[in-house]
Amino acid sequence: MVTISKKSIYSYGRYGALSWRLMMKYPLKIIAINKLGILLLPLWYALVYPISEILMQLDLRENNPTGTGILIVAAKRIDR
């Protein structure tokens, strides 16, 4: 007998998407505008990381009805 179970949830809801923008999108835009922007990144991350971490923790605890990512877990169990 083969048992298949799966679970899917949306990831990066409103809080996760905002956190992603703060940690990835905006720093990459800063670098694209001026390569010397790399020098600002340590300060940027020092200021933004605590806020971003809180946003990601909120996103993990929230049941996101929609999101910008999908997390799918599937498991196959074979009984012998």
C-alpha positions as CSV (number, residue, x, y, z in Angstrom):
1,M,0.0,0.0,0.0
2,V,1.3,3.5,-0.9
3,T,0.2,6.5,1.1
4,I,0.9,9.9,-0.4
5,S,0.4,13.0,1.7
6,K,1.0,16.6,0.7
7,K,0.7,20.1,2.2
8,S,1.0,23.4,0.4
9,I,1.1,26.9,1.9
10,Y,1.7,30.3,0.6
11,S,5.0,31.9,1.7
12,Y,6.0,35.5,1.6
13,G,2.7,37.1,2.5
14,R,2.4,40.8,3.1
15,Y,5.1,40.9,5.9
16,G,7.4,38.5,4.2
17,A,7.2,40.4,0.9
18,L,8.1,43.7,2.8
19,S,11.0,42.0,4.5
20,W,12.2,40.6,1.1
21,R,12.1,44.1,-0.3
22,L,14.1,45.6,2.6
23,M,16.7,42.8,2.6
24,M,17.1,42.1,-1.2
25,K,15.4,44.4,-3.6
26,Y,16.4,47.8,-2.3
27,P,20.0,46.9,-1.6
28,L,20.3,45.5,-5.2
29,K,18.8,48.7,-6.5
30,I,21.3,50.8,-4.5
31,I,24.2,48.8,-6.0
32,A,22.7,49.1,-9.5
33,I,22.6,52.9,-9.2
34,N,26.2,53.2,-8.0
35,K,28.8,50.5,-7.3
36,L,30.0,52.6,-4.3
37,G,26.6,51.8,-2.8
38,I,28.2,48.5,-1.6
39,L,29.9,50.6,1.0
40,L,26.5,51.6,2.4
41,L,25.3,48.0,2.7
42,P,26.8,47.2,6.2
43,L,25.0,50.2,7.6
44,W,21.8,49.4,5.7
45,Y,21.7,45.9,7.0
46,A,22.6,46.9,10.6
47,L,19.6,49.2,10.6
48,V,17.1,47.1,8.6
49,Y,17.9,43.5,9.7
50,P,16.1,43.7,13.1
51,I,13.0,45.1,11.5
52,S,13.2,42.5,8.7
53,E,13.6,39.7,11.2
54,I,10.4,40.7,13.0
55,L,8.5,40.9,9.8
56,M,9.6,37.4,8.8
57,Q,8.6,36.0,12.1
58,L,5.2,37.7,11.7
59,D,4.9,36.2,8.2
60,L,5.7,32.7,9.6
61,R,3.0,32.9,12.2
62,E,0.4,34.3,9.8
63,N,-1.8,32.1,7.7
64,N,-1.2,33.7,4.3
65,P,-4.3,33.3,2.0
66,T,-2.1,34.6,-0.9
67,G,1.6,35.1,-1.3
68,T,4.5,35.5,-3.7
69,G,5.8,32.0,-3.1
70,I,4.5,28.5,-2.6
71,L,5.9,26.0,-0.2
72,I,4.9,22.4,-1.0
73,V,5.8,19.4,1.1
74,A,5.1,15.9,-0.2
75,A,5.8,12.6,1.4
76,K,5.4,9.1,0.0
77,R,5.1,6.2,2.5
78,I,5.4,2.7,1.3
79,D,4.1,0.0,3.7
80,R,5.9,-3.3,3.3
